[in-house]
Amino acid sequence: MGFQNFLDFHLPDDVFRAKGLLWFKESQLRYIFQLSGKRYDMATDEWKVPPTNQLVLIGRNLNPEQLKADLNNCLEPALAVAEAVLSS
């Protein structure tokens, strides 16, 4: 599942705001993501630090474990494994 698929079909309605820095394998650019309600925007910029993904979701009655699982499904398999190892 890609990030667009997550936004379209898996993002809970109870997420009101989100923002973060995203790294997509297809691009060398840093994506600056902002979401308010169902509207979102992505701007691009050069990375000034090693690329990574950072995302904050703000909402009510969210299931953090389900959100982590859905977002991990957006990652390349090697990145998801690295993330799981780093979180342990």
N, C-alpha and C positions, 0 to 999 in steps of 0.2 A: 504494500500500500504506500503510495506517495503522500507527500504533505498536502497537496491539493485535495486528494481523496479524503484525508483526515478532516480537512476544513469543511468539505461538502457533505460528508456522510457520518462522521464520527465525533465531531465537536459537539459537546453537550449544549443544549439551549441555555443552561444555567451559567455558561461562561459569558461574562459581561465585557471583560477587557483582557487583552493579552498583548504582550510585547516581547521582543527578543531579537537575537542575532542568529541568523541561520546560514548554514553552509551546505550548498548543494553540489553534488559531485560533477554536475555538468558545467559548473562555472567556477572561475577563480575569484569571483567577487563575494563580498560580504553582503548579505541581505538583511535589511533592517525592517522587521515585521511589526506592525501595529494593528490591533483589532479593537473595534468598539461595536458592540452588538454583533450584527452579522456582516458588518462592513469592515474590510481590511485593506491595508496598503502595504506595499513593499517597495522600499528604495534600495539602491545599491551603492556600495562604496568599496574602497580597497581595504583589505585586511591589514591592520597595523600590528597584530599579534598572530600567533599561530591559529588557524581556523578551528572553530568549535561551534557547537550549538548551545544556545542559552535561551530558554523560553520561560516566561512567567505567565500563568493563567490565573485570572481573578474571577471568582464566581461564588455561587452558593450551592451547597449540597453536592459538591464534586466528589467523585471517587478517584483519589490520587493513583491507586494501583491500576485501575482501568485506563486512566489517562496515560500513565507511563507505558503500559503495554501497547496502547494504540500508537503512541508516538515512537516507541521503539520499532514498531512495524514499518515506520517510514524510513528507518536507517538502513544503510547497507549492512549486510550480515556481519562483516568484520567490525564495523563501528558499533553495532549493537552488542557484540560480545565484549568489546573493549569497555563500553559503558557499564555493562553488568559487572565486569571485573573491578572497575574503579569504584563502583558503588558498594562493593562487598567489604 
